Amino acid sequence: MTNIKTDTQNPPKQIILNAFDMNCAGHINHGLWTHPRDQSHRFNELSYWTDLAKTLEQGLFDGLFIADITGVYDVYQGNIDLTLKESIQLPSHDPSTLVSAMAAVTEHLGFGITVNLSYEPPYQFARRFASLDHLTQGRIGWNIVTGYLDSAERLIGQTGLKDHDLRYSQAEEFLELCYKFWEGSWEDDAVLKDKANRIFSDPAKVHAIHHQGQFYQSQGVFQVSPSIQRTPVLYQAGASKRGLTFATQHAEGMFIGADKPEKIKQQVDKIRAQAREQGRDPHAIKLFVGISVVTAETDELAQEKLAEYARYASPEAGLAHFSSSVGMDLSKFADDEAIPYQKTNSIASVNSKFKEQQITPNDLKAQLQLGGRYPLIIGSGASVAEQLISLLDETGVDGFNLTRTVAPESHQDFIRLVIPELQQRGRYKTAYTAGSLRNKLFQTGDRLTAQHPAAQYRLDHTEPHSGQQQQSA
Ligand SMILES: Cc1cc2nc3c(=O)[nH]c(=O)nc-3n(C[C@H](O)[C@H](O)[C@H](O)COP(=O)(O)O)c2cc1C
C-alpha cells in the first residue's frame, strides 16, 4: 500500500526518445548503406520518409531529429574521394523539405530540424520555420548550428571560417532578431478572417520590428501570422565554454556528445548548474545523449546481428568524418601513433579529446566502426531497456537520440523489442499527450515561458506598424 502511494507520487522519469537521422545515406554508422537490407540509399524518395514517420509514431517517438551540414567532408586525405565512395553525408539534401510530407501522415511526431544560421538571413529562416510551425500544427523544432567546415565557406563564397567564438556571437544576434519576428510582430488576435467586414488582419495589431545590430539590420512587419508555438522548440549542442553559455541561455533541448556515463554525467551537471546561473530552471532544458542500439530476440542473437552488421561497416569512413569534425587530416598519422592536440577552428569539444587522452587512428577506427561517438548498446529488448534505464538514472539525462544502423530495420527492431520492455517498467509513455511539441516535452503550454530570453521581445517592446519607429538592439 505504502509502496503504491510512493510510486504514484514520484513516478520514475520517463524516457524521451528522438530518432536521429539525416537526409542522406551515410549518417553516423558509416558503411551500413551497403548492407543488403538497408534502405537508406532511398533517402531521396518521399515514401522512405513518410514510412519512417509513420513507423516512429507507432513507436510513440517524441521526435525525429534531422542533422544537417553545409559543406562537404574534404579534410581526410585532402579530398572528397572517400566521402563520395562511402557516401559520408554526401550527397545530402535539405532536411526542412521533408517536414510537410511527414507531418501530413502523422499527428504527434515532432521534427527537430538542423539549420546552420551562418549562411542565410534571419528573416528568410524565421519565415520558413514559422510557416512550418503552422503546417505541422506546432510540431517544429530547430537545432541551432553555426557550422564548422571550411568547405562550406568556399561553397557559399565567404573567405575563411569565422572564429569559433565569433560564430556564437553572431548566433546570439541571429536569435534575438528571430525572437523579434516570432514573438514581437503580431498580436495573438491580429488575424480576424472577418469576411463580412472585409478585415483579414487588424492593422492595429500588427507591429513593425526594428533591429540595428553588429551583424544584422531589419525593419518592418513579419510576413507570417502567429503560429501555435511562435518560436520553434530550440535545440543546441554547444559543448565548448562559449557554446555552453549560448546553449544554456537559449536552448530547450541540448545534445550531449559524450560516450562514457561518467563524462555524460559531468556534462549534465555542468549544463544544469550553468542554466541555474543564467536564471533558468535547470530542468527547462531537456538533455539528450546519442545512442546506437542493436537488439534481437535474445542477447546471443543481438551479438550475432552486431557481428553481421559490422561486416558492412566502414571504420575508415568513420575516421574521415571525424577528420572533418576536428579539422585535422587524420590519414597523416600511422595507425598506432598518438594523435597530438592541435588547436583548430572546428568542433572545439570533439578536438579537445586529443588533449585529454592518447588516441591513435586505430582506437578511433575501432570506436567508430559501429556506434560512432555514442554509447553502443547491445542485447535483447529487456537487456537494452535495463541498460537505457541505468544510463538515464546514472547520468541524469532526459532521453536519447537513437541513431540508425540498418534502416529502417533498426528502428523497427527497437519498437518491437525495446519499447514494450520500457513500457512494462513504467519508463516510456503508452500514449501521446496532446498539444504542440513544446507542450509534449514540458507540459507548460505551447509557448515559451516568461523566464526564457525570448519573452523580452514580446509585444510591449514594439509599436504599431505605421507608428513612430524606435531603434532597438
Ligand atoms: C548530437 C549532436 C548532433 C549534432 N548535430 C549537428 C549537425 O547536424 N550539424 C552541425 O553542423 N553540427 C552538429 N553538431 C555539432 C554542434 O553544432 C557543435 O558544433 C558541437 O556540439 C560542439 O560545440 P562547440 O562548438 O561548443 O564545441 C552536433 C553535435 C551533437 C553532440
The ligand as a MOL file (V3000), in Angstrom:
LIG
                    3D

  0  0  0     0  0            999 V3000
M  V30 BEGIN CTAB
M  V30 COUNTS 31 33 0 0 0
M  V30 BEGIN ATOM
M  V30 1 C 24.1900 15.0220 -31.0130 0
M  V30 2 C 24.8220 16.1360 -31.7810 0
M  V30 3 C 24.3020 16.4720 -33.0090 0
M  V30 4 C 24.8920 17.4740 -33.7800 0
M  V30 5 N 24.3780 17.7330 -34.9970 0
M  V30 6 C 24.9830 18.6480 -35.7610 0
M  V30 7 C 24.5020 18.9040 -37.0580 0
M  V30 8 O 23.5510 18.3100 -37.5080 0
M  V30 9 N 25.1270 19.8220 -37.8280 0
M  V30 10 C 26.2120 20.5270 -37.3690 0
M  V30 11 O 26.7180 21.3740 -38.1140 0
M  V30 12 N 26.7000 20.3170 -36.1370 0
M  V30 13 C 26.1280 19.3870 -35.3380 0
M  V30 14 N 26.6270 19.1410 -34.0880 0
M  V30 15 C 27.7890 19.9170 -33.6350 0
M  V30 16 C 27.3310 21.0860 -32.8160 0
M  V30 17 O 26.6750 22.0260 -33.6190 0
M  V30 18 C 28.5070 21.7800 -32.1210 0
M  V30 19 O 29.3990 22.2860 -33.0820 0
M  V30 20 C 29.2210 20.8070 -31.2480 0
M  V30 21 O 28.3370 20.1830 -30.3660 0
M  V30 22 C 30.3550 21.4250 -30.4670 0
M  V30 23 O 30.0310 22.5670 -29.8410 0
M  V30 24 P 31.1300 23.6490 -29.6310 0
M  V30 25 O 31.2010 24.4310 -30.9030 0
M  V30 26 O 30.6100 24.4520 -28.4900 0
M  V30 27 O 32.4180 22.9670 -29.3440 0
M  V30 28 C 26.0380 18.1620 -33.2910 0
M  V30 29 C 26.5490 17.8310 -32.0350 0
M  V30 30 C 25.9640 16.8350 -31.2710 0
M  V30 31 C 26.5540 16.4860 -29.9420 0
M  V30 END ATOM
M  V30 BEGIN BOND
M  V30 1 1 1 2
M  V30 2 1 2 3
M  V30 3 2 2 30
M  V30 4 2 3 4
M  V30 5 1 4 5
M  V30 6 1 4 28
M  V30 7 2 5 6
M  V30 8 1 6 7
M  V30 9 1 6 13
M  V30 10 2 7 8
M  V30 11 1 7 9
M  V30 12 1 9 10
M  V30 13 2 10 11
M  V30 14 1 10 12
M  V30 15 2 12 13
M  V30 16 1 13 14
M  V30 17 1 14 15
M  V30 18 1 14 28
M  V30 19 1 15 16
M  V30 20 1 16 17
M  V30 21 1 16 18
M  V30 22 1 18 19
M  V30 23 1 18 20
M  V30 24 1 20 21
M  V30 25 1 20 22
M  V30 26 1 22 23
M  V30 27 1 23 24
M  V30 28 2 24 25
M  V30 29 1 24 26
M  V30 30 1 24 27
M  V30 31 2 28 29
M  V30 32 1 29 30
M  V30 33 1 30 31
M  V30 END BOND
M  V30 END CTAB
M  END
